[in-house]
Amino acid sequence: MSVSVRIPTILRTYTGDESQVTAEGATLAEVVDSLDATYPGIKARVVDEDGKLRRFVNIYVAEEDVRFADGLDTTTPDGTQISIIPAVAGGC
């Protein structure tokens, strides 16, 4: 299954400054592995040492937050748009 992945600015050093790349996988976990095979090191920025999504990284599969779906087991149908969005914190 081929999917399109939107890459945030902070991770574009891994993708040669590409803002959108293609990856393969039937689940988000497979897509992340595919990304890491093509762009080594990107997985460590998205998934922690325990194999879970990092706390301050949000991922959307077809506009659905995977934290409210099946996490890394969320299915990624062919042609799906995936967005990786770093959480933003701040305030006064």
C-alpha positions in Angstrom: 0.0 0.0 0.0 1.5 3.3 -1.0 0.7 6.4 1.1 1.7 10.0 1.1 3.3 11.4 4.3 3.5 15.1 5.1 6.7 15.9 6.9 7.0 18.8 9.3 9.8 21.3 8.9 11.7 19.9 11.9 12.0 16.5 10.3 12.8 17.6 6.8 16.6 17.2 7.5 15.9 13.5 7.2 14.0 13.7 3.9 16.4 16.1 2.0 14.0 19.0 2.8 11.1 17.3 1.1 7.7 18.3 2.7 5.9 15.3 1.3 7.2 11.8 0.7 5.8 8.4 -0.3 6.0 5.3 2.0 4.6 1.8 1.9 2.6 -0.1 4.5 -0.8 -1.5 5.5 -0.5 -0.1 9.0 1.1 3.1 10.5 3.8 0.9 12.1 4.7 -0.4 8.6 4.7 3.1 7.1 7.0 4.3 9.9 9.4 1.4 9.2 9.2 2.2 5.4 10.1 5.8 6.1 13.0 4.8 8.3 14.3 2.4 5.6 14.3 5.3 3.1 15.2 8.1 5.5 17.3 6.6 8.3 16.8 8.1 11.7 13.3 9.5 11.2 11.6 6.6 13.2 13.6 7.5 16.3 12.1 11.0 16.2 8.5 9.6 15.9 8.6 6.5 18.1 10.2 6.1 21.5 12.5 3.3 22.8 9.5 1.3 23.8 8.0 1.3 20.3 5.2 3.8 21.2 4.5 7.2 19.6 6.4 10.0 21.2 4.3 12.1 23.5 4.8 15.3 21.6 4.3 14.0 18.1 0.8 13.8 16.6 0.0 11.7 13.6 -3.1 11.9 11.5 -4.2 9.2 9.1 -6.8 10.7 6.7 -7.4 13.5 9.2 -8.0 11.1 12.1 -5.7 11.4 15.2 -4.2 7.9 15.6 -4.2 8.3 19.4 -8.0 8.0 19.2 -7.8 5.2 16.7 -5.5 2.2 16.9 -2.2 4.0 17.4 0.6 2.4 15.3 -1.8 -0.4 14.4 -4.1 2.1 12.5 -4.7 0.9 9.0 -3.3 3.0 6.1 -5.3 2.2 3.0 -3.6 2.8 -0.4 -3.5 6.5 -1.3 -4.1 7.7 2.3 -2.6 11.0 3.4 -0.7 10.8 6.6 0.4 13.9 8.5 3.1 14.0 11.2 2.7 17.1 13.3 4.9 18.0 16.3 2.9 19.3 19.2 3.4 23.0 19.9 3.6 24.3 23.5 3.9 27.8 24.8 2.2 30.5 26.5 2.9 33.6 28.6 
